[in-house]
Amino acid sequence: MKKAAKKVERYASVWDAIADTPEEAANLRVRAELMHTIAGIVKESGWTQTEAAKRCGVTQPRINDLLRGRVSRFSLDALVNIATALGRRVRVDLDAA
């Protein structure tokens, strides 16, 4: 007896795989990129989580969530506010899909 072939789905990114819509995937992608950049600033600066939290205007547990990549816990607005608190300017580029 032959086994039925499994249909393998392929996605452009992990965000496309877990999101219900292309819009949700785009939002997750942008938030993840911004979180990654902010985490890099914290690491490069050598700050403790407590120090980073003070500089970002958030609590230490919030920084911990950011450093652990918990994308679902951050809105785009919150991440822009954190970046701004670090003296960074957020720029948005639109590319053709």
PyMOL commands that set and color helices and strands:
alter all, ss='L'
color gray80, all
select helices_A, chain A and resi 14-18+22-45+49-56+60-67+71-73+76-85
alter helices_A, ss='H'
color red, helices_A
deselect
rebuild
show_as cartoon
